[in-house]
Amino acid sequence: MNDFFFSLMLMGALSGGVGQPLPFWATANQWGLMPENQGALAVVQARTEFDAARTLQLRWGASLAANEYANNLDPGSNPLHVMADELYGSLRWKALTLDVGMKHRELDFYGADARLGSLSTTGGHVAESGNARAMPGYLLSLEPVALPWTGRHVWLYGAYGDYKPLGINYVEDPLVHRTRIGFRFDIGSRLRLHFLLDHYALWGGTIPNKGTMPVTLGNYVRVVTGRHAGSDGTRSDKLNVIGDQGGGEMWGAEYLGDGWILKLQHDIPYADGSGMGFQNFPDGVTTLHFSWNDKDRWVSDILYENTYTMYQSGPFNGEKFDEEGHSITPPGVKTTGGDNYFNNGEYRSGWTHYGRPIGSPLMYPAGTLAGTWTSAGLVLGLENNRLKAHHFALSGKLFKAHPYKLMLTYSANHGTYRKPYAGESAWNKEWGSVDETPLRQVCAGFSGAVRLRAASGRSAAAPSRPLNLSILYGIYADRGSVLPDTFGATLGLRLSL
């Protein structure tokens, strides 16, 4: 029979004062649920898991959340925000799974307790981390299946789906298409190689001053196949691909040791054909993760991650000419640059949902530096997609019983090519000829749970399972030139059965 799980979480969050923002790692990669400022959060969740004893398996899940905080950018707004976090039903048959509704994406690089979140800044997916709220839609997933005549050395997996973004967007009523296709190569019993293409397309809807993109079968086929628009498209969509398309290209390797696993992964963002053709090298998120199988150790997981997104296929987009028509583009320089990851000139909210970046949270949304960002308002894309970052994370169990997670991130942030945070712009200048000026930022967080298993009391719904009570805590701090210098803490309780 299906296992049933229930949990109730209540949490308070403190910052420098009422209306003051919480530190970065207190809110980033929290599925968009945490209050932006000092406040409180409540989450109630019920779900079932698949029953492996059945050929046709079913599961469902529902998670409702409410946060309360004072929005200093809109003092008259209601401080209470009620949200549907997850609401889904799933059907599995053999290697195929169909999810319908709102469901969190499966992330990678977890530590001692998955409920504390991923150790990675991106959750292992540069195009879709755990930073933004889930969209309603469907996703058909294929678990790894061995390809014929490969001796079970080559495996295929992937996903295909469509979603409807909610919240306030620059383009009214847009749609999202998702495609993922991956291959796994098993080399012996210990070494595995992965190659994955993760693609999204933001399309449809009404673009201000440009009209409505028709949602037709023909346009849908163009979206899925990455082709340009027909006669009913905008000028940009006719010249380029239809809508706003981008994603990530990942390669990785994992070695299965005796009681441990070592993973190396490089995830490359792309925004156009030059990125898909790897002309944006060396951009990407490189992750190295060492994990013990025994999660009850004081230190069970160690992760280092490097983010570099400075090049973006170069600082030129199109050949440049002087007044006499002579080319002034330096010889041998690529003219397909300025990829501007997760931003778009027509879909100006970019790859965001409810105002939060769907991809890496280190790519700050517009309004961050000025202190005008709020998830409750219209956000016009990302103001920082050119950065260098070093991220370090640890996880384990204190006294071999209480899980924790340590996150420490240093970033040098440059804004975008056309709108740098500081100093001289490198746009339309030979690569490496400008000594660019970054804004530096350090973000730290230490969070965990102290588990208190009830000695008495059994659930009437599941008399064989005891109630479990955990004290949740977190200590966070930011210091730098982009985010406000701040210190914050969270304290809560989680009851589960």
N, C-alpha and C positions, 0 to 999 in steps of 0.2 A: 504494500500500500504506500501511498505518497506520504513522505514525512512532512509534518506541518511545523512551521516556525513562526514565532511571534516575538516582537520586541517593542519596547517603549523607551524612548530616550528623551531626557529633559536636560537642558544645558544652559548655563549663563555665561556670557562673554563680557569681559572687562577690558577697557582700553584706557587711554589717557583721560577720558571723561566723556560725558554725554555728548553724542554727536561726533566724537572723534573716531577715525577709522581704525578698524582692527588691523594688526600686522598681516603681512602677505600670506604666510603659511597658516594663519588661522582661518583664512577664507578660500585660498586657492585650492583647486582640486577637491572641492567639497560638494560637487554636483550642483552648485549655485544655491545651496540651502542656507549657509551661514549668514547671519546679519552682517551688513556692511560696517556698521558701527557698534558700539557697546549696546548689548541687548540680550535677547534670549532666543532659544530654539527648542522646538518640540517635534519629534518624529515618531510616528507609530507605523509599524510595518507588520504585514502578515504575508506569508508566502508558502508555497509547497515546492517540492523538488520532483524531478522525474522519477518514475518507478521503473527501475531497470528490469524488473521481472515481466514487464509487459512489452509486446511488440510495438504497439501504438501508445506512446506515452504523453501524458498531459501534465501541465503545471500552470500555476497562476501566481501573481504577486500584486500587492497593493501597498503603497507607501505614501502617507500623507504627512505634510510638514507645515509648520507655522513658525515664523520668526517675528520678533518685535524689536524695533529699534527706532531711534529718532533720526530721520533723514534731514540733516542740516542744509541740504540743497533744496529741499521742499518742505519747509517747516509746517505747512498746513496739511500735509498728507497723512493718511491713516498709518500709524506706526505698526499695525498688525498686518502681516502678509501671509495668507493661506495658500499653499501650493500642493498640487498633485505631483509628487516626486516620481513614483512609478505606478503604473496601472496597466497590466499586461496579461495576456494568456499565451501559452506556448504549446506547440504540438511537435513531437519528435518521432521520426520513423527512420530506423537504422542510422545513417550518417547525416540525415537532413533534419533541420530544426526550423520551424516557422514561429517567429515572435511577432505578435500583433499588439499594438498599444505603445505605451511609454516604458522603456526599459533601459537601465544603465548598460553601457558597453562593457564587455569583459576587458579588464586591464591586465597588465603584466607587471613583473618585478615587485610582487608583494613581499612583505617581511614576515615577522612571526605571527601576525594576526591580520587577515585581510580586511577586517573591519576598521583598521587604522589607516587604510588607503595604501596606494602604491608608494614605493620609495623613489620612483622616477618623477622628474618634473612633468613628463608627458604621459605617464602611465604606460610607456612603451609604444605610443602612437602619436607622432607629431601632428597629425591632422585631426585627431579626435581624442583628447585627454578626458579626464574626469572633472573638468573645470566648469562646464556649463550644464544647465538643466537639460533633461532628456526631451527629445521631440517625439510627438505621436507619429506612428507610421507602422510599417511592417519590414521585417528583415528575414530573408531566407538564407540560412547558413548551411554550409557543407563542412562537416568535420573532416580531418585528413583521411583520404582513401588512397590505397595503393593503386598505382596505375598498372594496367596489364603489361606483362612481359618485361617488368623491371626488377623481378625478384624481390619485391617489397622494399626496394631502395628509393623509389621516387613516389612521393605522395602529393596529392592535390587537395587544396582546401580553398574556401572563399566565402563570399556573401554577396547578396543582391537585395536592394531595398529602396523604398521611397518614403519620404517624411514630409511633414508640414510644420515649418517653424512657427512658433507663437511669439507673443510679446510685441514690442514696438520695433518695426523695421523701416528703413528708408524706402524700400520697395514693398508695396502693400501686397499681401497674400502670395509670397514666394513659395516655391517648392524645392525640395532637396532630393537628389538621387545619389545613392551610394553603391559602389561596386568595389569589391576586394577580391583579388585572386592571388593565391600563393602556392609555392612549391616547397616541399621539404625533402631533403636528400639525406637518407640514413647511410652513413659511411661506417660500417661495422656496427657494433652494439653500443658504442659510447658517443660517437660524434654525429651531430646533426647540423645541417646547413639549411637556412631558410631564405627565401626570396619572396617578397610580397609587394604588390601594387595596391595602394589604398587610394581610391579616387572618389571625389565628391563633385557634384554639379548643383549650383544654386541657380534656379531658372524660374520662368513663369512670373506672374504677378504684374502689377502696374508700376511702371517706372515714372517718377515725376517728370513732367514736361516731355515725355517720350512715348507715352501710351502703354498699352497692355500687350505683353507677350502672349500670344494665343497658346493655350494648353491643348495641343492636338497630338494625335498619334505620330504624325510626321515630325513634329518638333521633339517629341519624347525620344524617337529613334535617333535623332540628331544629338540629343543630350547623351544618350547611352553610348553612342559610337564616337563622341567627341568631335562632331562635325560643325561647320558654321551654319548660320541660320539661312532660311530661304528668303523669298521676297517679302515676307511679312515681318522680318526681323529688323532690329536697329542696325545702324551703320557699323557699329562695333561688332555686333554679333555676325554680320555678314562677312567682315574681314577676318574675324577670329573664330573661336568656337562659340557656340550658343551659350548664353548665360555666363556665370562665373564658375570656372572649373579649376580644380587644383587637387592637392592631396599629398601623399608621401610615398616614397619608394624605399623599401627597407630590405637590407640583407643582414643576416645574423648567423651566429654559430653557437652551439651549446655542447659542452662536454660533460658527460655523466660519469662522475667519479664514484669512488666507493664511499657513499654517504654524503656526497656533496655534488653541486652542479656549478659550472662556470659558464656564464653567458656573455657574449659580445655582440652588440647590435649597432648598426648605423642606419639612421632613419633620415631620409633626405626630403625636405619639403619642395614642392614644385608648384608653379602657378601658370605655366604655359609650356609650349613645345620645347623651348630651350632647356627648361628644367627637366622635363621628361627625358631629354636627350643627354642629361648629365653635364650640360654646359655650365651648371652652377657649382661645380666642384670648386672648393672643398666644403661647401655648406652642408650642414646636417647636425643631427643629435647623436652623439656616440655614447653608448652606455656599456659599462662593464659591471657585472653583478656576480658576486660569489655568495652562494647560499648553501648552508648545511641542511641536510634533510631533517635533522633533529631540531625542531623549532623551540625546544625548551631550554636551549643554551642561553647563557648571558648575552652572547653575541651570535646570532644565527645568520645574519645577512649583512653584507657590506656592498655598497654601490657607489660608483663614481660615474659622473655624467658630464660630458662636455658639449656645449651648444655653440655653434658657429654659423651665423646666417648673414655674414657681411657682404659676400660677393654678389649673389643673386644674378648670375650670368653676366656680371659686369655693369659699369656705370653708363653705358650707351644703349639707347633703344632707337635704332635707325641711323643711317649714315648722316653725318653733319656736313654742311657746305657753307662756304663764305658767300659774301655778296656777289662775287663774280662767278659763282657756281662751281668753285673748286672744292674738292673734298678736304675737309680739315680733320677727318677721323684718323687717328694715328694708325700707321700700317699694322696689319695683323690683329687689330683690336676687334673683338666681337661686338656686333651691333644689335644683339638680341637680349640686352640686359634689362636692368630695372624691373626684375620679376615682381617685386612688391608683394611678398608672401601674404596670403589671406586677406588682401584688399582688392577692391575692384572699383572702377570708375563709375559704373552704373548701379551695381548692387553695393551702395556706399556703406551699408552697415557691415559689409565684409563677412568673414566667416566667424560670426558671433551669434549668440542666442541669449535672449534676455540680457543683452549688454555685456556678456562675458565672452572672452575668446574660447572657441570650441577646441582649438589646438593648444599649443604650448601656452601656459599662463604667463610665461616670461615675456611674451609679446604683448605688452600692455595695451589696453583699449584706449581710444581717444578720450582725452580729458583727465588722464592719470596725472601727468606732470602739473597741470594747472589746478588740480584738486576739484574738478567739476564733474568727474565721472560718477554716475550712479546707474545701477542696473534697472532702475525704475524709469529711465528716460531713454530718448533716442541716442544711440551710440553710433558714430560714423567711422566704423572700422578700427584699425589698429594704428597707434601712433609710434610704435616701437617694434619693428620687425628686423632690424639690423642690430645684432648683439653678439657678444662673446660671453659665455657663462661657464663657471665651474660649479658643480653641485656634488655634495657628499652626503651620504645617508647611511645610518646604522639602524639595525633592528635586532631585537632579541626579547628575552624575558628576564626581568629583574627577579632575583631569588628563584629563577627557573619557573616562575608561576605567573608573572604579571607583564603582559606585552607592552613594549614601548617602541617609539620611532623617533629618531633624531634626523633633522633636515637642516643643512647649512648650504646656502647658495650665495655665490659672488657673481655679479654680472657687470659688464661694461656696456652701457646702452647708448646707441647712436641714433635712435629714432628711425627715420626712413631716408632714402636717398634724397628725395626732394625737400623734405622737412627735417633736417637733422636737429637733434636736441640742442647742440652747442657747436660753435666753431664753424669752419668753412665746409660747405657742401662738396661732396665728391662727385655729384651728378654731372655727367657730360665732361668729365675730366679723366685723363689717362689713369688707369688703375694703379694705385700705389703712389701717385704723385701728390696726394693731399695727406697731411698729417692730421687725421681726424681727432676730434675731441669728444670723448665719451662722458656720460654721467654714470658714476659708479654707485652700486647698490649692494648691500649685504642684507640677507633675510635669513632668520634662524627660527627653528621651532623644535620643541621637545614635547611629545604627547604620548599618552599611554592610558592603560586601564588597570585598576586594582580590582581583581576579581574576588568577590565575596559570595561564595555559594551558600545558599540558605540551608541551614541544618534541618529545618522542619518545613512542612507545607509542600504539598504536591499539587500539580495542576489537575483540575477536574477533567479538562479536555485531554490531558496526556498524563495519567496517573503514574506512569513509569518514569517520567522525566522530571527532575527537580527544577524549581525556579532558580535562575542565576541572576545575581545582582553584581554590577560592576560600577565602581567609581571612575569616571572619566576625567582626565585633566590635560591641560596643555599650557605651556609657557612659550611666548613668542616675542620676537623683537625685530625691528627694521632700523637700519641706519644707512643713509646715503643721500643722493641728490635727486632721485626721482620720486620715491615714496616718502611720506612724512616720517621723521624719526619718532618711533613710538614703541611702546612696550604693552603687551596684552597677555591675558590669561583666560582660560576657560575651565569650568568645573561643572560636572554633571553626573547623572545617574542613568544607567541602562538596565532595564529589567527584561529578561529574555527567557523563553522556554522552547 
